[in-house]
C-alpha cells in the first residue's frame, strides 16, 4: 500500500516530513503513529491505516514533498512489493483522492433569517451565500477572477493542478505569469517552474524593500525561519497593506470577577478548579457577538457575510517557535465552566502538538492573550477573512476614582485593557466601540452566578 502525503487544509499544497516513528523493516499496526509532518500551519502525527511491513521510505526527515506524493510503502501479508520504481504520484485524480480523504466534513447550514436589535435595519447575508473564495478556514483565499480572465485570453499554456493551486496560494497574477512563460517558450507550467518564478518575484521585492546590504560582521548569526514563522509573516504582510485596520481599546475592571472565581474555587475544591480571566473574556465576547454580529463576519466588495456560528480562534504561542490559532467551535453555546474546560484543553493540546485536524480551521473571531507577559496594551493584526481580532493584556492593581454615597474616593482595583483591531471596511468606529463597550459591560456587570 502506498502511503501518500495528506492535505491538512484547503490551501496546503505540500508538507515536510519532520520525523519518522518507524524504520524500514518494522511491522506496522493500523493506528500506530507512522510519521510526523509539518505544514505552513502546524505539525501533525500521521497514523498508519493498514497492517503490514514498512518496506520503503521515499521522503526522509526534513524533506518536503507535494500533497498526493508517495512518502512510504507498506506491504501487507501475502502482498508482493512493486517491481517498478515508485515515482511521485501527482496526477490530478490521485491528488483529489488525497484531498477528499484528508479534509474534514464542514457543516452546511441552510439559509435562515438572522435578526438582532443592533442589525434590524441592515441587510445581512448569512455565510452560506458567501462568495466562492470565502474560506471557512483560518486561511486567506484568492478569488478565481484571474483564472477566468486567463482563460478568456485563450493563451495556449497549461497548468498542472499543483501549479494552479500553488499560484492560488501565492496570489500569482496568472495573466502576467502566462506572459512570462510565453516569452520563455514554455507550454506547460509545473510546480518547479512556478516556484522558480515566485522566487524571482520574492527576490525582486526583497531587493526593493531593503535599503542596503546586510552587514554580516555586525549580524553574523543566522536563524532559519520554520514554516509556521514564514507563513505567519506572509499572511500578516498581506493583511497589513490590504486591510484598512483601525484600533480601539477600553479599560476593564476585573475586580468583581475575583468573587466569582473564589466562589468557584470553594464550591469545586475537590476538583482543584481554576477559572482563568481568559475564560471570562472569551465568554463575554461570545455573548456580545450575539448583539453585534458584524464583528463575526467576512468582508467582500459589496456586502458582509455573517457567520452562522461563533467560533473563537485562540492565539497560542509555541514557546517562541511560532504561533498557531486553534478554534473553539460554537463558543456561544457554552456556559462559563464548559467553556473554561474546553478552552484549557484546547490550549494545552495545541502546546503539545495534539490537536485534531479540524481544530485548526473555522475561526470567525480571534482572541489573543498576552496577559501572562504583563503587557499593558497590544494592537493585533486582523487575520483575513475575519474582520476583527481582540487582544487581552495584563491585569494590574491600579488606583481608580470610586463613586459612592460619600462622593469620589480613591480605591484600588484590578484593571486590564481589551484592545480590538478591525477592518474599517466592514463597520465604523462607533460600531466597534459599541461592541467593546458591550464586552466590558458583561465582564463588569454580568450575573456570573447564573453560569455556575
PyMOL commands that set and color helices and strands:
alter all, ss='L'
color gray80, all
select helices_A, chain A and resi 92-102+127-129+145-152+161-169+174-183+191-209+227-242+255-267+269-271+277-291+293-296+331-333+336-351+357-360+371-373+429-445+448-451
alter helices_A, ss='H'
color red, helices_A
select strands_A, chain A and resi 2-4+14-20+27-28+33-38+43-47+52-57+64-66+70-75+125-126+158-159+188-189+245-253+297-299+304-306+312-317+323-328+365-369+388-392+396-404+407-423
alter strands_A, ss='S'
color yellow, strands_A
deselect
rebuild
show_as cartoon
